[in-house]
Amino acid sequence: MKTIYNSILLVFLAFALYSCKLDEQVYSSAYTETFYKTASDAEKAIVAAYGPLGDMYAGPAATLVADFSDDQTYPRGVVGRNTLTLFSYDPFFTAQRNLGRLNESPQQIWTSAYSGIEKANWIIAKLPAADIDATRKKQIIGEAYFLRAFYHWVVAKNFGDVPVKIKPSVTLEDAYVAKSAKADVYKQIYSDLDQAGAAGLPSYPAVDKGRPAKEVVDALYAKAALYNEDWAKALQKAQAVITSGRYALMPDVRDVYRYDKEDAARLENMFAFEADPISPGRGHQLTGLCGPPGSAGPEYGRTTFGSMFAYQAFFNSFSPTDKRRQLLDTVYVNKSGGTVSQKNITPITTDGVLIKKYQDPVSTIGLIPNIPILRFADMYLIAAEAEAHLNGASVTAYGYINVVRTRAGLPDLTPGLGKDAFIDAVLQERAWEFFAEGDRWYDLTRTGKFLTVIPKAVNSVYPVRTVLPKHKYFPIPQDEINANPKLVQNPNWK
């Protein structure tokens, strides 16, 4: 995030609360007694609280953990990346350390999220006493509440029952927190978002790049409520964003992802991991992973590896008139200007479809474009799903989904669907709209559909995918259980 990440290294040492254990004393407390006093301290503290967001998305574990598990995208069949697709992981190998892919693992999500929670906790605990401008202080604390809610939501959707941590680790014992039930996790998420909503955060477009606007708080609230099956709250918050008048869909869906439309795309791309086109900076691997092998397609990026593809069946599920299908490719133009057919895209399968959401033909260091986290289109589809759960396939529910379909170039959804069929149609619309954005796997797990959908998502690279009920949530990394005596493994993974 351009206005956030460049300063992280300057303040890292002051916030490395978990970097080491020396006897039983937390030596980092020396920093907290002298920090959080000035306006400069406050700004550095909130910058540091965003840092773990970059750690999750730079790898990018926050997207690949979900995308390599779902029915839309898959990795090149190499050991280390295929454990998620084959569901061959366990608590001891969640980190995949021996395979050199910690930054693509569930453990990276856990570690980054709780690092962010800890940093947010220090801000919430210490900043109220700081001698700084009252308005700015309130906003920074509000951002900390938002981030704490976001990080708790991330671990909850990946691991189920998780520790709720709302106090900083002044002592070593403070760092040991037991798991809370899902209902209590979401109760805390709601509480934090209520605090963030009351903090006077600016509305778009008067918000700094990479920071949450007032409407983004409601957007996360709507998404969290959807996952919590709190349909009334999900509908209320999604409607609040829709009626705010601050955001809109880009006329051309492809412009959401274009490297040269980044600023304009914030009209829809409400909250994103904003990569820096500079070095040193915070980037991500998706541009290199999604492009064809051997840097063969300069329109994709200067350096691409051919390591992530879409299933042919998913490509075939699109209507030929659906503009979103243009964000996938079965051919590419090579360095010589020749068109290369699908059979030569990758040596591992002739049906590998290229993903075009993360093209970067300009940067020599592969750090753009941004990765969407919360998009305005999501608010329409959340509203459609929640409305259907509450009132069936109503005219209102059809109206929400049809806004997204119209932008995609599709006709309105045919009226007359029953409640369940309509909700299935919304989930399918979500699949087409948000592929390769780390979203689909959680739609499948929160609805229980992963058990029937995943075994059908196969090809010549992955002809068999054996998914079990325990895979709804990832096992808590064994490293974390070893480090926290109050933490116990998820029941199905013991």
Long-range contacts (C-beta under 8 A, 24 or more apart in sequence): 1-50, 1-53, 1-54, 1-209, 1-210, 1-211, 1-273, 1-274, 1-276, 1-282, 2-209, 2-210, 2-274, 2-276, 3-208, 3-209, 3-210, 3-211, 4-47, 4-50, 4-210, 4-211, 4-274, 5-47, 5-50, 5-51, 5-54, 5-210, 5-276, 5-281, 5-282, 6-276, 6-278, 6-281, 7-44, 7-47, 8-47, 8-48, 8-50, 8-51, 8-54, 8-282, 10-44, 11-44, 11-45, 11-47, 11-48, 12-48, 12-51, 14-44, 14-48, 15-45, 15-48, 15-51, 15-118, 15-119, 15-122, 17-118, 17-168, 17-169, 17-175, 18-115, 18-118, 18-169, 18-175, 21-172, 24-172, 25-172, 26-169, 26-170, 26-171, 26-172, 26-175, 29-170, 32-122, 32-126, 32-168, 32-170, 35-126, 36-122, 36-123, 36-126, 36-127, 36-129, 36-130, 37-130, 37-131, 38-130, 38-131, 38-132, 39-130, 39-132, 39-133, 39-136, 41-130, 42-123, 42-127, 42-130, 42-132, 42-136, 42-137, 42-140, 43-140, 45-119, 45-122, 45-123, 45-127, 45-140, 46-123, 46-140, 46-143, 46-144, 48-119, 49-116, 49-119, 49-120, 49-123, 49-143, 49-144, 49-147, 50-116, 50-147, 50-210, 51-115, 51-116, 51-119, 52-112, 52-113, 52-115, 52-116, 52-119, 52-151, 53-112, 53-116, 53-147, 53-150, 53-273, 54-273, 54-282, 55-103, 55-108, 55-111, 55-112, 55-115, 56-108, 56-109, 56-112, 56-113, 56-154, 57-273, 57-284, 57-371, 57-373, 58-103, 58-273, 58-275, 58-282, 58-283, 58-284, 58-285, 59-103, 59-104, 59-108, 59-284, 59-285, 60-103, 60-104, 60-273, 60-284, 60-285, 60-286, 60-371, 60-438, 61-103, 61-104, 61-105, 61-106, 61-108, 61-109, 61-112, 62-109, 62-154, 62-273, 62-371, 62-438, 63-286, 63-371, 63-436, 63-437, 63-438, 64-104, 64-289, 64-308, 64-438, 65-104, 65-105, 65-106, 65-109, 65-158, 65-438, 65-441, 65-474, 66-438, 66-439, 66-440, 66-441, 66-442, 67-308, 67-436, 67-438, 67-440, 67-441, 68-104, 68-308, 69-441, 69-454, 69-471, 70-440, 70-441, 70-444, 70-454, 70-457, 71-311, 71-314, 71-440, 71-444, 71-453, 71-454, 71-456, 71-457, 72-310, 72-311, 72-314, 72-431, 72-435, 72-436, 72-440, 72-457, 73-308, 73-309, 73-310, 73-311, 73-314, 73-355, 73-435, 73-436, 74-308, 74-309, 74-310, 74-311, 74-459, 74-461, 74-462, 75-289, 75-307, 75-308, 75-309, 76-306, 76-307, 76-308, 76-309, 76-346, 76-348, 76-461, 77-348, 77-461, 77-462, 81-307, 82-462, 85-462, 85-465, 86-462, 86-465, 86-466, 87-465, 87-466, 87-467, 87-468, 87-471, 89-474, 89-475, 90-475, 90-493, 91-475, 91-476, 91-477, 91-478, 91-481, 91-489, 91-493, 92-478, 94-474, 94-475, 94-476, 94-477, 94-478, 95-477, 95-479, 106-158, 106-159, 106-474, 106-475, 106-477, 107-477, 107-479, 107-480, 109-154, 109-155, 109-158, 110-155, 110-158, 110-159, 110-476, 110-477, 110-480, 111-480, 112-151, 113-151, 113-152, 113-154, 113-155, 114-151, 114-155, 114-163, 114-165, 116-147, 116-148, 116-150, 116-151, 117-148, 117-151, 117-152, 117-165, 118-165, 118-168, 118-169, 119-147, 120-144, 120-145, 120-147, 120-148, 120-151, 121-148, 121-165, 121-166, 121-167, 121-168, 121-169, 122-168, 124-148, 124-166, 125-167, 125-168, 126-168, 135-200, 138-199, 138-200, 139-199, 139-200, 139-201, 139-202, 141-195, 141-199, 142-195, 142-196, 142-197, 142-198, 142-199, 142-200, 142-201, 143-196, 143-199, 143-201, 143-211, 143-212, 145-192, 145-193, 145-195, 145-196, 145-199, 146-192, 146-193, 146-196, 146-201, 146-212, 146-216, 146-217, 146-220, 148-192, 149-188, 149-189, 149-192, 149-193, 149-196, 149-220, 149-224, 150-220, 152-185, 152-188, 152-189, 152-192, 153-189, 153-220, 153-223, 153-224, 153-227, 156-182, 156-185, 156-186, 156-189, 156-227, 157-227, 157-442, 157-445, 157-446, 158-473, 158-474, 159-473, 159-474, 159-476, 159-490, 160-472, 160-473, 160-490, 161-185, 161-490, 163-484, 163-486, 163-487, 164-188, 175-484, 176-484, 176-485, 176-486, 176-487, 177-484, 177-486, 177-487, 178-486, 178-487, 178-488, 179-487, 179-488, 182-228, 186-224, 186-227, 186-228, 186-230, 189-224, 190-221, 190-224, 190-225, 190-233, 193-217, 193-220, 193-221, 193-224, 197-221, 203-244, 203-246, 204-246, 204-247, 204-266, 204-267, 204-270, 205-246, 205-266, 209-266, 209-274, 210-272, 210-274, 212-271, 213-246, 213-270, 215-240, 215-241, 215-244, 215-246, 215-247, 215-270, 216-270, 216-271, 216-374, 218-244, 219-270, 219-271, 219-374, 219-378, 219-379, 220-271, 220-374, 222-378, 222-379, 222-382, 222-383, 223-374, 223-378, 223-382, 225-386, 226-382, 226-385, 226-386, 226-446, 227-442, 227-446, 229-389, 229-446, 231-386, 231-389, 231-390, 232-386, 232-390, 234-382, 234-383, 234-385, 234-386, 235-382, 235-383, 235-386, 235-387, 235-390, 238-379, 238-380, 238-382, 238-383, 238-386, 239-383, 241-270, 241-376, 241-379, 242-379, 242-380, 242-383, 247-376, 247-379, 248-376, 249-376, 249-377, 249-403, 249-404, 249-407, 250-407, 251-407, 252-323, 253-323, 253-324, 253-327, 253-407, 253-408, 254-323, 254-326, 254-327, 256-372, 256-375, 257-327, 257-356, 257-357, 257-358, 257-359, 257-369, 257-372, 258-359, 258-369, 259-359, 259-360, 259-361, 259-362, 259-363, 259-368, 259-369, 260-362, 262-368, 262-369, 262-370, 265-370, 267-376, 268-375, 268-376, 268-377, 269-370, 269-372, 269-375, 269-376, 270-374, 270-375, 270-376, 271-373, 271-374, 272-370, 272-371, 272-372, 272-373, 272-374, 273-370, 273-371, 273-373, 274-370, 275-367, 275-368, 275-369, 275-370, 275-371, 276-367, 277-362, 277-363, 277-365, 277-367, 277-368, 278-365, 278-367, 279-365, 279-367, 281-365, 281-367, 282-367, 283-365, 283-366, 283-367, 283-368, 284-358, 284-367, 284-371, 286-357, 286-358, 286-371, 286-436, 287-358, 287-359, 287-360, 287-366, 287-367, 287-368, 287-369, 288-366, 290-354, 290-355, 290-356, 290-357, 290-358, 290-436, 291-354, 291-359, 292-332, 292-340, 292-345, 292-346, 292-354, 293-345, 293-346, 293-347, 295-335, 296-332, 296-334, 296-335, 296-340, 297-332, 297-333, 297-334, 297-335, 297-340, 297-354, 298-333, 298-334, 298-335, 298-361, 299-332, 299-333, 299-359, 299-361, 300-332, 300-354, 300-356, 300-359, 300-360, 300-361, 301-359, 301-360, 301-361, 301-363, 301-366, 302-360, 302-361, 302-363, 302-364, 302-366, 303-366, 306-345, 306-346, 306-352, 308-355, 308-436, 309-345, 309-346, 309-349, 309-352, 309-353, 309-354, 309-355, 310-352, 310-353, 310-354, 310-355, 310-435, 310-436, 311-351, 311-353, 311-457, 311-459, 312-351, 312-352, 312-353, 312-459, 313-456, 313-457, 313-459, 314-353, 314-431, 314-435, 314-457, 315-353, 317-428, 317-431, 317-432, 318-432, 319-410, 321-409, 321-410, 322-408, 322-409, 322-410, 322-432, 323-407, 323-408, 323-409, 324-408, 324-432, 324-433, 326-356, 327-355, 327-356, 327-357, 327-435, 328-353, 328-354, 328-355, 328-356, 329-353, 329-354, 329-355, 329-356, 330-354, 348-461, 349-459, 349-460, 349-461, 350-460, 351-459, 351-460, 352-461, 355-435, 355-436, 357-435, 357-436, 357-437, 358-436, 371-437, 371-438, 372-437, 375-434, 377-404, 377-407, 377-433, 377-434, 378-433, 378-434, 380-404, 381-426, 381-429, 381-430, 381-433, 384-426, 384-429, 385-423, 385-426, 385-427, 388-419, 388-422, 388-423, 388-426, 389-419, 389-423, 392-418, 392-419, 392-422, 393-417, 393-418, 393-419, 393-421, 393-422, 397-422, 398-422, 401-425, 401-426, 401-429, 404-429, 404-433, 405-429, 408-432, 408-433, 445-472, 445-473, 448-472
